[in-house]
């Protein structure tokens, strides 16, 4: 059996690990979103150039 302090420490480490994992995922998602929006804007600009 683990003491209450050890359990609490394990839980804190686990929460911190989960938080870092989520943060990393959020950064990846926002980066991909940024790339897509830049691609869309670039595509629209190219389309306007073709029409003109």
C-alpha positions as CSV (number, residue, x, y, z in Angstrom):
1,X,0.0,0.0,0.0
2,X,1.2,3.5,-0.8
3,X,0.9,6.3,1.6
4,X,-1.4,9.2,1.0
5,X,1.5,11.5,0.2
6,X,2.9,9.0,-2.4
7,X,-0.5,8.7,-4.1
8,X,-0.9,12.5,-4.2
9,X,2.6,12.9,-5.7
10,X,1.9,10.2,-8.3
11,X,-1.4,11.9,-9.2
12,X,0.3,15.3,-9.6
13,X,3.0,13.8,-11.9
14,X,0.3,12.1,-13.9
15,X,-1.8,15.3,-14.2
16,X,1.3,17.3,-15.2
17,X,2.1,14.6,-17.9
18,X,-1.4,14.7,-19.2
19,X,-1.4,18.5,-19.3
20,X,1.9,18.6,-21.2
21,X,0.5,16.0,-23.7
22,X,-2.6,18.1,-24.2
23,X,-0.6,21.2,-24.6
24,X,1.6,19.6,-27.2
25,X,-1.4,18.3,-29.1
26,X,-3.0,21.8,-29.0
27,X,0.2,23.3,-30.4
28,X,0.2,20.7,-33.2
29,X,-3.5,21.3,-34.0
30,X,-3.1,25.1,-34.1
31,X,0.0,24.8,-36.3
32,X,-1.8,22.6,-38.7
33,X,-4.8,25.0,-38.7
34,X,-2.4,27.9,-39.4
35,X,-0.8,26.0,-42.4
36,X,-4.3,25.2,-43.8
37,X,-5.5,28.8,-43.5
38,X,-2.2,30.1,-45.1
39,X,-2.7,27.5,-47.9
40,X,-6.3,28.7,-48.5
41,X,-5.4,32.4,-48.6
42,X,-2.5,31.6,-51.0
43,X,-4.9,29.5,-53.1
44,X,-7.5,32.4,-53.3
45,X,-4.7,34.9,-54.3
46,X,-3.5,32.5,-57.0
47,X,-7.1,32.1,-58.2
48,X,-7.6,35.9,-58.4
49,X,-4.4,36.2,-60.4
50,X,-5.7,33.5,-62.9
51,X,-9.1,35.3,-63.3
52,X,-7.6,38.7,-64.0
